[in-house]
Amino acid sequence: MERIEGLKWLGTAFILSGILMTNLNVYPLNIFLHGAGVVFWSIAGYITQDKPVLANFGLQIPLFAIGFSKVFFGL
């Protein structure tokens, strides 16, 4: 259980850092940090079978994929 809590706290730190970078207009670092936090929270939700967490963070992954494709491929 301690590992799950660690994943959640690490994910939270990444998400808050990404939000800060967005407010400071630091692009594309903001989407990488926030995206990493979303992945950590999605993993924690999957392991604990927490459906609301999976719905929230899991559905954000495709949205960040769009941002990553814009950064890497200009799409």
N, CA, C and O atoms as a Tripos MOL2 file, in Angstrom:
@<TRIPOS>MOLECULE
protein
  300   299    75     0     0
PROTEIN
NO_CHARGES

@<TRIPOS>ATOM
      1 N           0.8190   -1.1980    0.0000 N.3       1 MET1
      2 CA          0.0000    0.0000    0.0000 C.3       1 MET1
      3 C           0.8590    1.2560    0.0000 C.2       1 MET1
      4 O           0.4480    2.2850   -0.5360 O.2       1 MET1
      5 N           2.0330    1.1870    0.5870 N.am      2 GLU2
      6 CA          2.9100    2.3540    0.6170 C.3       2 GLU2
      7 C           3.3550    2.7460   -0.7850 C.2       2 GLU2
      8 O           3.5230    3.9310   -1.0740 O.2       2 GLU2
      9 N           3.5480    1.7610   -1.6580 N.am      3 ARG3
     10 CA          3.9480    2.0710   -3.0330 C.3       3 ARG3
     11 C           2.8460    2.8140   -3.7750 C.2       3 ARG3
     12 O           3.1210    3.7180   -4.5640 O.2       3 ARG3
     13 N           1.6100    2.4320   -3.5240 N.am      4 ILE4
     14 CA          0.4860    3.1230   -4.1590 C.3       4 ILE4
     15 C           0.4490    4.5710   -3.7030 C.2       4 ILE4
     16 O           0.2720    5.4770   -4.5170 O.2       4 ILE4
     17 N           0.6140    4.7930   -2.4100 N.am      5 GLU5
     18 CA          0.6340    6.1580   -1.8900 C.3       5 GLU5
     19 C           1.7880    6.9450   -2.4990 C.2       5 GLU5
     20 O           1.6430    8.1260   -2.8150 O.2       5 GLU5
     21 N           2.9230    6.2930   -2.6600 N.am      6 GLY6
     22 CA          4.0630    6.9470   -3.3020 C.3       6 GLY6
     23 C           3.7620    7.3370   -4.7360 C.2       6 GLY6
     24 O           4.1150    8.4300   -5.1770 O.2       6 GLY6
     25 N           3.1030    6.4310   -5.4710 N.am      7 LEU7
     26 CA          2.6970    6.7470   -6.8500 C.3       7 LEU7
     27 C           1.7660    7.9530   -6.8870 C.2       7 LEU7
     28 O           1.9070    8.8350   -7.7340 O.2       7 LEU7
     29 N           0.8190    7.9790   -5.9640 N.am      8 LYS8
     30 CA         -0.1370    9.0750   -5.9290 C.3       8 LYS8
     31 C           0.5500   10.4020   -5.6100 C.2       8 LYS8
     32 O           0.2640   11.4180   -6.2440 O.2       8 LYS8
     33 N           1.4490   10.3960   -4.6370 N.am      9 TRP9
     34 CA          2.1320   11.6330   -4.2730 C.3       9 TRP9
     35 C           3.0730   12.1020   -5.3790 C.2       9 TRP9
     36 O           3.1710   13.2990   -5.6510 O.2       9 TRP9
     37 N           3.7520   11.1700   -6.0060 N.am     10 LEU10
     38 CA          4.6220   11.5370   -7.1200 C.3      10 LEU10
     39 C           3.7880   12.0860   -8.2800 C.2      10 LEU10
     40 O           4.1520   13.0880   -8.8950 O.2      10 LEU10
     41 N           2.6760   11.4250   -8.5700 N.am     11 GLY11
     42 CA          1.7780   11.9030   -9.6060 C.3      11 GLY11
     43 C           1.2410   13.2900   -9.2910 C.2      11 GLY11
     44 O           1.1470   14.1450  -10.1710 O.2      11 GLY11
     45 N           0.8900   13.5050   -8.0370 N.am     12 THR12
     46 CA          0.4000   14.8170   -7.6220 C.3      12 THR12
     47 C           1.4600   15.8880   -7.8090 C.2      12 THR12
     48 O           1.1630   16.9860   -8.2800 O.2      12 THR12
     49 N           2.7020   15.5720   -7.4400 N.am     13 ALA13
     50 CA          3.7980   16.5340   -7.6130 C.3      13 ALA13
     51 C           3.9990   16.8740   -9.0850 C.2      13 ALA13
     52 O           4.2110   18.0380   -9.4270 O.2      13 ALA13
     53 N           3.9350   15.8680   -9.9620 N.am     14 PHE14
     54 CA          4.0830   16.1220  -11.3910 C.3      14 PHE14
     55 C           2.9240   16.9690  -11.9300 C.2      14 PHE14
     56 O           3.1380   17.9000  -12.7070 O.2      14 PHE14
     57 N           1.7150   16.6450  -11.5190 N.am     15 ILE15
     58 CA          0.5530   17.3880  -12.0080 C.3      15 ILE15
     59 C           0.6080   18.8440  -11.5530 C.2      15 ILE15
     60 O           0.3780   19.7560  -12.3480 O.2      15 ILE15
     61 N           0.9090   19.0570  -10.2900 N.am     16 LEU16
     62 CA          0.9920   20.4400   -9.8020 C.3      16 LEU16
     63 C           2.1360   21.1970  -10.4600 C.2      16 LEU16
     64 O           2.0130   22.3900  -10.7350 O.2      16 LEU16
     65 N           3.2410   20.5160  -10.7140 N.am     17 SER17
     66 CA          4.3550   21.1620  -11.4230 C.3      17 SER17
     67 C           3.9490   21.5160  -12.8480 C.2      17 SER17
     68 O           4.3070   22.5800  -13.3530 O.2      17 SER17
     69 N           3.2080   20.6320  -13.4910 N.am     18 GLY18
     70 CA          2.7200   20.9080  -14.8400 C.3      18 GLY18
     71 C           1.7670   22.0890  -14.8710 C.2      18 GLY18
     72 O           1.8120   22.9090  -15.7890 O.2      18 GLY18
     73 N           0.9060   22.1740  -13.8670 N.am     19 ILE19
     74 CA         -0.0120   23.3090  -13.7770 C.3      19 ILE19
     75 C           0.7760   24.6030  -13.5690 C.2      19 ILE19
     76 O           0.4690   25.6280  -14.1770 O.2      19 ILE19
     77 N           1.7890   24.5500  -12.7110 N.am     20 LEU20
     78 CA          2.6340   25.7260  -12.5030 C.3      20 LEU20
     79 C           3.3100   26.1480  -13.8010 C.2      20 LEU20
     80 O           3.3390   27.3330  -14.1330 O.2      20 LEU20
     81 N           3.8590   25.1690  -14.5440 N.am     21 MET21
     82 CA          4.5210   25.4930  -15.8140 C.3      21 MET21
     83 C           3.5310   26.0830  -16.8180 C.2      21 MET21
     84 O           3.8990   26.9430  -17.6180 O.2      21 MET21
     85 N           2.2800   25.6260  -16.7810 N.am     22 THR22
     86 CA          1.2570   26.2020  -17.6500 C.3      22 THR22
     87 C           1.0190   27.6640  -17.2760 C.2      22 THR22
     88 O           0.9250   28.5250  -18.1510 O.2      22 THR22
     89 N           0.9230   27.9390  -15.9860 N.am     23 ASN23
     90 CA          0.6930   29.3090  -15.5340 C.3      23 ASN23
     91 C           1.8770   30.2190  -15.8300 C.2      23 ASN23
     92 O           1.7100   31.4270  -15.9980 O.2      23 ASN23
     93 N           3.0710   29.6410  -15.8940 N.am     24 LEU24
     94 CA          4.2720   30.4140  -16.2270 C.3      24 LEU24
     95 C           4.5360   30.4100  -17.7340 C.2      24 LEU24
     96 O           5.5210   30.9810  -18.2010 O.2      24 LEU24
     97 N           3.6540   29.7650  -18.4820 N.am     25 ASN25
     98 CA          3.7560   29.6740  -19.9430 C.3      25 ASN25
     99 C           5.0600   28.9980  -20.3920 C.2      25 ASN25
    100 O           5.7280   29.4550  -21.3190 O.2      25 ASN25
    101 N           5.3980   27.9030  -19.7150 N.am     26 VAL26
    102 CA          6.5860   27.1230  -20.0600 C.3      26 VAL26
    103 C           6.1210   25.8990  -20.8500 C.2      26 VAL26
    104 O           5.7580   24.8670  -20.2860 O.2      26 VAL26
    105 N           6.1470   26.0510  -22.1610 N.am     27 TYR27
    106 CA          5.6710   25.0120  -23.0720 C.3      27 TYR27
    107 C           6.8620   24.4420  -23.8100 C.2      27 TYR27
    108 O           7.7100   25.2340  -24.2200 O.2      27 TYR27
    109 N           7.0040   23.1760  -24.0120 N.am     28 PRO28
    110 CA          6.1050   22.0520  -23.7530 C.3      28 PRO28
    111 C           6.3560   21.3270  -22.4350 C.2      28 PRO28
    112 O           5.7620   20.2770  -22.1910 O.2      28 PRO28
    113 N           7.2240   21.8670  -21.5820 N.am     29 LEU29
    114 CA          7.4970   21.1880  -20.3150 C.3      29 LEU29
    115 C           6.2140   20.9440  -19.5270 C.2      29 LEU29
    116 O           6.0880   19.9300  -18.8400 O.2      29 LEU29
    117 N           5.2630   21.8700  -19.6260 N.am     30 ASN30
    118 CA          4.0210   21.7110  -18.8740 C.3      30 ASN30
    119 C           3.2840   20.4220  -19.2280 C.2      30 ASN30
    120 O           2.7800   19.7340  -18.3410 O.2      30 ASN30
    121 N           3.2170   20.0900  -20.5170 N.am     31 ILE31
    122 CA          2.4700   18.8760  -20.8680 C.3      31 ILE31
    123 C           3.2410   17.6100  -20.5140 C.2      31 ILE31
    124 O           2.6310   16.5740  -20.2480 O.2      31 ILE31
    125 N           4.5640   17.6730  -20.5070 N.am     32 PHE32
    126 CA          5.3340   16.4910  -20.1110 C.3      32 PHE32
    127 C           5.1830   16.2170  -18.6210 C.2      32 PHE32
    128 O           5.0000   15.0680  -18.2190 O.2      32 PHE32
    129 N           5.2570   17.2510  -17.8040 N.am     33 LEU33
    130 CA          5.1170   17.0630  -16.3590 C.3      33 LEU33
    131 C           3.6930   16.6220  -16.0000 C.2      33 LEU33
    132 O           3.5000   15.6460  -15.2750 O.2      33 LEU33
    133 N           2.7210   17.3410  -16.5070 N.am     34 HIS34
    134 CA          1.3380   17.0020  -16.2010 C.3      34 HIS34
    135 C           0.9960   15.6090  -16.7440 C.2      34 HIS34
    136 O           0.3050   14.8320  -16.0840 O.2      34 HIS34
    137 N           1.4780   15.3050  -17.9340 N.am     35 GLY35
    138 CA          1.2370   13.9820  -18.5220 C.3      35 GLY35
    139 C           1.8360   12.8540  -17.6970 C.2      35 GLY35
    140 O           1.2270   11.7940  -17.5490 O.2      35 GLY35
    141 N           3.0360   13.0820  -17.1590 N.am     36 ALA36
    142 CA          3.6560   12.0650  -16.3000 C.3      36 ALA36
    143 C           2.8140   11.8360  -15.0490 C.2      36 ALA36
    144 O           2.6390   10.6990  -14.6130 O.2      36 ALA36
    145 N           2.3000   12.9090  -14.4780 N.am     37 GLY37
    146 CA          1.4410   12.7780  -13.3030 C.3      37 GLY37
    147 C           0.1720   11.9990  -13.5980 C.2      37 GLY37
    148 O          -0.2820   11.1990  -12.7790 O.2      37 GLY37
    149 N          -0.3940   12.2350  -14.7660 N.am     38 VAL38
    150 CA         -1.5910   11.5130  -15.1860 C.3      38 VAL38
    151 C          -1.3020   10.0210  -15.3150 C.2      38 VAL38
    152 O          -2.1250    9.1920  -14.9250 O.2      38 VAL38
    153 N          -0.1480    9.6780  -15.8570 N.am     39 VAL39
    154 CA          0.2140    8.2630  -15.9890 C.3      39 VAL39
    155 C           0.3650    7.6170  -14.6120 C.2      39 VAL39
    156 O          -0.1240    6.5080  -14.3960 O.2      39 VAL39
    157 N           1.0390    8.2990  -13.6770 N.am     40 PHE40
    158 CA          1.2000    7.7450  -12.3250 C.3      40 PHE40
    159 C          -0.1560    7.5310  -11.6520 C.2      40 PHE40
    160 O          -0.3880    6.4910  -11.0360 O.2      40 PHE40
    161 N          -1.0470    8.5140  -11.7710 N.am     41 TRP41
    162 CA         -2.3630    8.3740  -11.1630 C.3      41 TRP41
    163 C          -3.1780    7.2850  -11.8470 C.2      41 TRP41
    164 O          -3.9360    6.5770  -11.1830 O.2      41 TRP41
    165 N          -3.0390    7.1390  -13.1480 N.am     42 SER42
    166 CA         -3.7550    6.0820  -13.8660 C.3      42 SER42
    167 C          -3.2860    4.7080  -13.4150 C.2      42 SER42
    168 O          -4.0970    3.8020  -13.2300 O.2      42 SER42
    169 N          -1.9880    4.5520  -13.2400 N.am     43 ILE43
    170 CA         -1.4430    3.2750  -12.7470 C.3      43 ILE43
    171 C          -1.9810    2.9780  -11.3510 C.2      43 ILE43
    172 O          -2.3970    1.8550  -11.0660 O.2      43 ILE43
    173 N          -1.9690    3.9860  -10.4840 N.am     44 ALA44
    174 CA         -2.4910    3.7940   -9.1240 C.3      44 ALA44
    175 C          -3.9700    3.4230   -9.1640 C.2      44 ALA44
    176 O          -4.4120    2.5530   -8.4140 O.2      44 ALA44
    177 N          -4.7350    4.0770  -10.0330 N.am     45 GLY45
    178 CA         -6.1570    3.7500  -10.1610 C.3      45 GLY45
    179 C          -6.3880    2.3530  -10.6750 C.2      45 GLY45
    180 O          -7.3160    1.6710  -10.2410 O.2      45 GLY45
    181 N          -5.5430    1.9160  -11.6060 N.am     46 TYR46
    182 CA         -5.6660    0.5660  -12.1540 C.3      46 TYR46
    183 C          -5.3610   -0.4790  -11.0770 C.2      46 TYR46
    184 O          -6.0910   -1.4580  -10.9210 O.2      46 TYR46
    185 N          -4.2720   -0.2540  -10.3390 N.am     47 ILE47
    186 CA         -3.8750   -1.2210   -9.3100 C.3      47 ILE47
    187 C          -4.9400   -1.3320   -8.2190 C.2      47 ILE47
    188 O          -5.2410   -2.4300   -7.7520 O.2      47 ILE47
    189 N          -5.5060   -0.2010   -7.8160 N.am     48 THR48
    190 CA         -6.5030   -0.2180   -6.7440 C.3      48 THR48
    191 C          -7.9210   -0.4250   -7.2600 C.2      48 THR48
    192 O          -8.8660   -0.4830   -6.4730 O.2      48 THR48
    193 N          -8.0750   -0.5370   -8.5720 N.am     49 GLN49
    194 CA         -9.3860   -0.7160   -9.2170 C.3      49 GLN49
    195 C         -10.3500    0.4040   -8.8310 C.2      49 GLN49
    196 O         -11.5280    0.1740   -8.5590 O.2      49 GLN49
    197 N          -9.8090    1.6230   -8.8150 N.am     50 ASP50
    198 CA        -10.5920    2.8110   -8.4800 C.3      50 ASP50
    199 C         -11.1450    3.4050   -9.7760 C.2      50 ASP50
    200 O         -10.4490    4.1350  -10.4820 O.2      50 ASP50
    201 N         -12.3830    3.0880  -10.0730 N.am     51 LYS51
    202 CA        -12.9780    3.4770  -11.3550 C.3      51 LYS51
    203 C         -13.0920    4.9890  -11.5530 C.2      51 LYS51
    204 O         -12.8470    5.4600  -12.6640 O.2      51 LYS51
    205 N         -13.4520    5.7730  -10.5310 N.am     52 PRO52
    206 CA        -13.4840    7.2240  -10.7560 C.3      52 PRO52
    207 C         -12.1050    7.8090  -11.0780 C.2      52 PRO52
    208 O         -11.9920    8.7110  -11.9080 O.2      52 PRO52
    209 N         -11.0650    7.3010  -10.4300 N.am     53 VAL53
    210 CA         -9.7100    7.7700  -10.7220 C.3      53 VAL53
    211 C          -9.3310    7.3820  -12.1480 C.2      53 VAL53
    212 O          -8.7620    8.1890  -12.8840 O.2      53 VAL53
    213 N          -9.6440    6.1580  -12.5340 N.am     54 LEU54
    214 CA         -9.3560    5.7280  -13.9040 C.3      54 LEU54
    215 C         -10.1280    6.5480  -14.9260 C.2      54 LEU54
    216 O          -9.5890    6.8990  -15.9760 O.2      54 LEU54
    217 N         -11.3790    6.8550  -14.6280 N.am     55 ALA55
    218 CA        -12.1730    7.6550  -15.5550 C.3      55 ALA55
    219 C         -11.5740    9.0510  -15.7150 C.2      55 ALA55
    220 O         -11.4990    9.5730  -16.8270 O.2      55 ALA55
    221 N         -11.1560    9.6410  -14.6250 N.am     56 ASN56
    222 CA        -10.5980   10.9840  -14.6810 C.3      56 ASN56
    223 C          -9.2370   10.9960  -15.3650 C.2      56 ASN56
    224 O          -9.0520   11.6750  -16.3750 O.2      56 ASN56
    225 N          -8.2930   10.2520  -14.8220 N.am     57 PHE57
    226 CA         -6.9250   10.3290  -15.3130 C.3      57 PHE57
    227 C          -6.6960    9.4860  -16.5620 C.2      57 PHE57
    228 O          -5.9370    9.8800  -17.4470 O.2      57 PHE57
    229 N          -7.3480    8.3270  -16.6370 N.am     58 GLY58
    230 CA         -7.1800    7.4850  -17.8150 C.3      58 GLY58
    231 C          -7.6640    8.1590  -19.0860 C.2      58 GLY58
    232 O          -7.0620    8.0020  -20.1480 O.2      58 GLY58
    233 N          -8.7510    8.9090  -18.9770 N.am     59 LEU59
    234 CA         -9.2710    9.6060  -20.1540 C.3      59 LEU59
    235 C          -8.4540   10.8410  -20.5220 C.2      59 LEU59
    236 O          -8.6180   11.3930  -21.6110 O.2      59 LEU59
    237 N          -7.5790   11.2760  -19.6240 N.am     60 GLN60
    238 CA         -6.6900   12.3950  -19.9450 C.3      60 GLN60
    239 C          -5.5110   11.9500  -20.8150 C.2      60 GLN60
    240 O          -4.9160   12.7680  -21.5170 O.2      60 GLN60
    241 N          -5.1750   10.6690  -20.7710 N.am     61 ILE61
    242 CA         -4.0120   10.1750  -21.5290 C.3      61 ILE61
    243 C          -4.1450   10.4590  -23.0200 C.2      61 ILE61
    244 O          -3.1860   10.9500  -23.6160 O.2      61 ILE61
    245 N          -5.2920   10.1770  -23.6610 N.am     62 PRO62
    246 CA         -5.3950   10.5170  -25.0910 C.3      62 PRO62
    247 C          -5.2900   12.0170  -25.3510 C.2      62 PRO62
    248 O          -4.7910   12.4340  -26.3960 O.2      62 PRO62
    249 N          -5.7540   12.8200  -24.4150 N.am     63 LEU63
    250 CA         -5.6520   14.2690  -24.5920 C.3      63 LEU63
    251 C          -4.1930   14.7200  -24.5710 C.2      63 LEU63
    252 O          -3.7910   15.5870  -25.3470 O.2      63 LEU63
    253 N          -3.4190   14.1310  -23.6890 N.am     64 PHE64
    254 CA         -1.9930   14.4580  -23.6600 C.3      64 PHE64
    255 C          -1.2760   13.8900  -24.8760 C.2      64 PHE64
    256 O          -0.2950   14.4690  -25.3430 O.2      64 PHE64
    257 N          -1.7560   12.7640  -25.3910 N.am     65 ALA65
    258 CA         -1.1690   12.2130  -26.6250 C.3      65 ALA65
    259 C          -1.3180   13.1960  -27.7760 C.2      65 ALA65
    260 O          -0.4310   13.3060  -28.6230 O.2      65 ALA65
    261 N          -2.4350   13.9080  -27.8080 N.am     66 ILE66
    262 CA         -2.6270   14.9350  -28.8320 C.3      66 ILE66
    263 C          -1.5840   16.0350  -28.6650 C.2      66 ILE66
    264 O          -0.9970   16.4900  -29.6470 O.2      66 ILE66
    265 N          -1.3520   16.4640  -27.4240 N.am     67 GLY67
    266 CA         -0.3360   17.4820  -27.1770 C.3      67 GLY67
    267 C           1.0580   17.0040  -27.5380 C.2      67 GLY67
    268 O           1.8510   17.7600  -28.0990 O.2      67 GLY67
    269 N           1.3650   15.7360  -27.2140 N.am     68 PHE68
    270 CA          2.6810   15.1930  -27.5570 C.3      68 PHE68
    271 C           2.8600   15.1230  -29.0730 C.2      68 PHE68
    272 O           3.9420   15.4090  -29.5860 O.2      68 PHE68
    273 N           1.8000   14.7430  -29.7890 N.am     69 SER69
    274 CA          1.9090   14.6500  -31.2510 C.3      69 SER69
    275 C           2.1350   16.0320  -31.8580 C.2      69 SER69
    276 O           2.8300   16.1640  -32.8650 O.2      69 SER69
    277 N           1.5530   17.0540  -31.2530 N.am     70 LYS70
    278 CA          1.7780   18.4210  -31.7270 C.3      70 LYS70
    279 C           3.2340   18.8320  -31.5220 C.2      70 LYS70
    280 O           3.8390   19.4490  -32.3990 O.2      70 LYS70
    281 N           3.7880   18.4910  -30.3710 N.am     71 VAL71
    282 CA          5.1760   18.8580  -30.0730 C.3      71 VAL71
    283 C           6.1330   18.1160  -31.0010 C.2      71 VAL71
    284 O           7.0360   18.7230  -31.5760 O.2      71 VAL71
    285 N           5.9420   16.8240  -31.1470 N.am     72 PHE72
    286 CA          6.9020   16.0100  -31.8790 C.3      72 PHE72
    287 C           6.6920   16.0040  -33.3960 C.2      72 PHE72
    288 O           7.6540   15.9070  -34.1580 O.2      72 PHE72
    289 N           5.4420   16.1070  -33.8270 N.am     73 PHE73
    290 CA          5.1470   15.9570  -35.2540 C.3      73 PHE73
    291 C           4.4920   17.1820  -35.8760 C.2      73 PHE73
    292 O           4.2490   17.2050  -37.0820 O.2      73 PHE73
    293 N           4.2060   18.1930  -35.0770 N.am     74 GLY74
    294 CA          3.5860   19.4060  -35.5860 C.3      74 GLY74
    295 C           2.1670   19.2050  -36.0560 C.2      74 GLY74
    296 O           1.6690   19.9850  -36.8680 O.2      74 GLY74
    297 N           1.4980   18.1680  -35.5590 N.am     75 LEU75
    298 CA          0.1190   17.8730  -35.9940 C.3      75 LEU75
    299 C          -0.8870   18.7320  -35.2730 C.2      75 LEU75
    300 O          -2.0870   18.6130  -35.5170 O.2      75 LEU75
@<TRIPOS>BOND
     1     1     2 1
     2     2     3 1
     3     3     4 2
     4     3     5 am
     5     5     6 1
     6     6     7 1
     7     7     8 2
     8     7     9 am
     9     9    10 1
    10    10    11 1
    11    11    12 2
    12    11    13 am
    13    13    14 1
    14    14    15 1
    15    15    16 2
    16    15    17 am
    17    17    18 1
    18    18    19 1
    19    19    20 2
    20    19    21 am
    21    21    22 1
    22    22    23 1
    23    23    24 2
    24    23    25 am
    25    25    26 1
    26    26    27 1
    27    27    28 2
    28    27    29 am
    29    29    30 1
    30    30    31 1
    31    31    32 2
    32    31    33 am
    33    33    34 1
    34    34    35 1
    35    35    36 2
    36    35    37 am
    37    37    38 1
    38    38    39 1
    39    39    40 2
    40    39    41 am
    41    41    42 1
    42    42    43 1
    43    43    44 2
    44    43    45 am
    45    45    46 1
    46    46    47 1
    47    47    48 2
    48    47    49 am
    49    49    50 1
    50    50    51 1
    51    51    52 2
    52    51    53 am
    53    53    54 1
    54    54    55 1
    55    55    56 2
    56    55    57 am
    57    57    58 1
    58    58    59 1
    59    59    60 2
    60    59    61 am
    61    61    62 1
    62    62    63 1
    63    63    64 2
    64    63    65 am
    65    65    66 1
    66    66    67 1
    67    67    68 2
    68    67    69 am
    69    69    70 1
    70    70    71 1
    71    71    72 2
    72    71    73 am
    73    73    74 1
    74    74    75 1
    75    75    76 2
    76    75    77 am
    77    77    78 1
    78    78    79 1
    79    79    80 2
    80    79    81 am
    81    81    82 1
    82    82    83 1
    83    83    84 2
    84    83    85 am
    85    85    86 1
    86    86    87 1
    87    87    88 2
    88    87    89 am
    89    89    90 1
    90    90    91 1
    91    91    92 2
    92    91    93 am
    93    93    94 1
    94    94    95 1
    95    95    96 2
    96    95    97 am
    97    97    98 1
    98    98    99 1
    99    99   100 2
   100    99   101 am
   101   101   102 1
   102   102   103 1
   103   103   104 2
   104   103   105 am
   105   105   106 1
   106   106   107 1
   107   107   108 2
   108   107   109 am
   109   109   110 1
   110   110   111 1
   111   111   112 2
   112   111   113 am
   113   113   114 1
   114   114   115 1
   115   115   116 2
   116   115   117 am
   117   117   118 1
   118   118   119 1
   119   119   120 2
   120   119   121 am
   121   121   122 1
   122   122   123 1
   123   123   124 2
   124   123   125 am
   125   125   126 1
   126   126   127 1
   127   127   128 2
   128   127   129 am
   129   129   130 1
   130   130   131 1
   131   131   132 2
   132   131   133 am
   133   133   134 1
   134   134   135 1
   135   135   136 2
   136   135   137 am
   137   137   138 1
   138   138   139 1
   139   139   140 2
   140   139   141 am
   141   141   142 1
   142   142   143 1
   143   143   144 2
   144   143   145 am
   145   145   146 1
   146   146   147 1
   147   147   148 2
   148   147   149 am
   149   149   150 1
   150   150   151 1
   151   151   152 2
   152   151   153 am
   153   153   154 1
   154   154   155 1
   155   155   156 2
   156   155   157 am
   157   157   158 1
   158   158   159 1
   159   159   160 2
   160   159   161 am
   161   161   162 1
   162   162   163 1
   163   163   164 2
   164   163   165 am
   165   165   166 1
   166   166   167 1
   167   167   168 2
   168   167   169 am
   169   169   170 1
   170   170   171 1
   171   171   172 2
   172   171   173 am
   173   173   174 1
   174   174   175 1
   175   175   176 2
   176   175   177 am
   177   177   178 1
   178   178   179 1
   179   179   180 2
   180   179   181 am
   181   181   182 1
   182   182   183 1
   183   183   184 2
   184   183   185 am
   185   185   186 1
   186   186   187 1
   187   187   188 2
   188   187   189 am
   189   189   190 1
   190   190   191 1
   191   191   192 2
   192   191   193 am
   193   193   194 1
   194   194   195 1
   195   195   196 2
   196   195   197 am
   197   197   198 1
   198   198   199 1
   199   199   200 2
   200   199   201 am
   201   201   202 1
   202   202   203 1
   203   203   204 2
   204   203   205 am
   205   205   206 1
   206   206   207 1
   207   207   208 2
   208   207   209 am
   209   209   210 1
   210   210   211 1
   211   211   212 2
   212   211   213 am
   213   213   214 1
   214   214   215 1
   215   215   216 2
   216   215   217 am
   217   217   218 1
   218   218   219 1
   219   219   220 2
   220   219   221 am
   221   221   222 1
   222   222   223 1
   223   223   224 2
   224   223   225 am
   225   225   226 1
   226   226   227 1
   227   227   228 2
   228   227   229 am
   229   229   230 1
   230   230   231 1
   231   231   232 2
   232   231   233 am
   233   233   234 1
   234   234   235 1
   235   235   236 2
   236   235   237 am
   237   237   238 1
   238   238   239 1
   239   239   240 2
   240   239   241 am
   241   241   242 1
   242   242   243 1
   243   243   244 2
   244   243   245 am
   245   245   246 1
   246   246   247 1
   247   247   248 2
   248   247   249 am
   249   249   250 1
   250   250   251 1
   251   251   252 2
   252   251   253 am
   253   253   254 1
   254   254   255 1
   255   255   256 2
   256   255   257 am
   257   257   258 1
   258   258   259 1
   259   259   260 2
   260   259   261 am
   261   261   262 1
   262   262   263 1
   263   263   264 2
   264   263   265 am
   265   265   266 1
   266   266   267 1
   267   267   268 2
   268   267   269 am
   269   269   270 1
   270   270   271 1
   271   271   272 2
   272   271   273 am
   273   273   274 1
   274   274   275 1
   275   275   276 2
   276   275   277 am
   277   277   278 1
   278   278   279 1
   279   279   280 2
   280   279   281 am
   281   281   282 1
   282   282   283 1
   283   283   284 2
   284   283   285 am
   285   285   286 1
   286   286   287 1
   287   287   288 2
   288   287   289 am
   289   289   290 1
   290   290   291 1
   291   291   292 2
   292   291   293 am
   293   293   294 1
   294   294   295 1
   295   295   296 2
   296   295   297 am
   297   297   298 1
   298   298   299 1
   299   299   300 2
@<TRIPOS>SUBSTRUCTURE
     1 MET1         2 RESIDUE 1 A MET
     2 GLU2         6 RESIDUE 1 A GLU
     3 ARG3        10 RESIDUE 1 A ARG
     4 ILE4        14 RESIDUE 1 A ILE
     5 GLU5        18 RESIDUE 1 A GLU
     6 GLY6        22 RESIDUE 1 A GLY
     7 LEU7        26 RESIDUE 1 A LEU
     8 LYS8        30 RESIDUE 1 A LYS
     9 TRP9        34 RESIDUE 1 A TRP
    10 LEU10       38 RESIDUE 1 A LEU
    11 GLY11       42 RESIDUE 1 A GLY
    12 THR12       46 RESIDUE 1 A THR
    13 ALA13       50 RESIDUE 1 A ALA
    14 PHE14       54 RESIDUE 1 A PHE
    15 ILE15       58 RESIDUE 1 A ILE
    16 LEU16       62 RESIDUE 1 A LEU
    17 SER17       66 RESIDUE 1 A SER
    18 GLY18       70 RESIDUE 1 A GLY
    19 ILE19       74 RESIDUE 1 A ILE
    20 LEU20       78 RESIDUE 1 A LEU
    21 MET21       82 RESIDUE 1 A MET
    22 THR22       86 RESIDUE 1 A THR
    23 ASN23       90 RESIDUE 1 A ASN
    24 LEU24       94 RESIDUE 1 A LEU
    25 ASN25       98 RESIDUE 1 A ASN
    26 VAL26      102 RESIDUE 1 A VAL
    27 TYR27      106 RESIDUE 1 A TYR
    28 PRO28      110 RESIDUE 1 A PRO
    29 LEU29      114 RESIDUE 1 A LEU
    30 ASN30      118 RESIDUE 1 A ASN
    31 ILE31      122 RESIDUE 1 A ILE
    32 PHE32      126 RESIDUE 1 A PHE
    33 LEU33      130 RESIDUE 1 A LEU
    34 HIS34      134 RESIDUE 1 A HIS
    35 GLY35      138 RESIDUE 1 A GLY
    36 ALA36      142 RESIDUE 1 A ALA
    37 GLY37      146 RESIDUE 1 A GLY
    38 VAL38      150 RESIDUE 1 A VAL
    39 VAL39      154 RESIDUE 1 A VAL
    40 PHE40      158 RESIDUE 1 A PHE
    41 TRP41      162 RESIDUE 1 A TRP
    42 SER42      166 RESIDUE 1 A SER
    43 ILE43      170 RESIDUE 1 A ILE
    44 ALA44      174 RESIDUE 1 A ALA
    45 GLY45      178 RESIDUE 1 A GLY
    46 TYR46      182 RESIDUE 1 A TYR
    47 ILE47      186 RESIDUE 1 A ILE
    48 THR48      190 RESIDUE 1 A THR
    49 GLN49      194 RESIDUE 1 A GLN
    50 ASP50      198 RESIDUE 1 A ASP
    51 LYS51      202 RESIDUE 1 A LYS
    52 PRO52      206 RESIDUE 1 A PRO
    53 VAL53      210 RESIDUE 1 A VAL
    54 LEU54      214 RESIDUE 1 A LEU
    55 ALA55      218 RESIDUE 1 A ALA
    56 ASN56      222 RESIDUE 1 A ASN
    57 PHE57      226 RESIDUE 1 A PHE
    58 GLY58      230 RESIDUE 1 A GLY
    59 LEU59      234 RESIDUE 1 A LEU
    60 GLN60      238 RESIDUE 1 A GLN
    61 ILE61      242 RESIDUE 1 A ILE
    62 PRO62      246 RESIDUE 1 A PRO
    63 LEU63      250 RESIDUE 1 A LEU
    64 PHE64      254 RESIDUE 1 A PHE
    65 ALA65      258 RESIDUE 1 A ALA
    66 ILE66      262 RESIDUE 1 A ILE
    67 GLY67      266 RESIDUE 1 A GLY
    68 PHE68      270 RESIDUE 1 A PHE
    69 SER69      274 RESIDUE 1 A SER
    70 LYS70      278 RESIDUE 1 A LYS
    71 VAL71      282 RESIDUE 1 A VAL
    72 PHE72      286 RESIDUE 1 A PHE
    73 PHE73      290 RESIDUE 1 A PHE
    74 GLY74      294 RESIDUE 1 A GLY
    75 LEU75      298 RESIDUE 1 A LEU
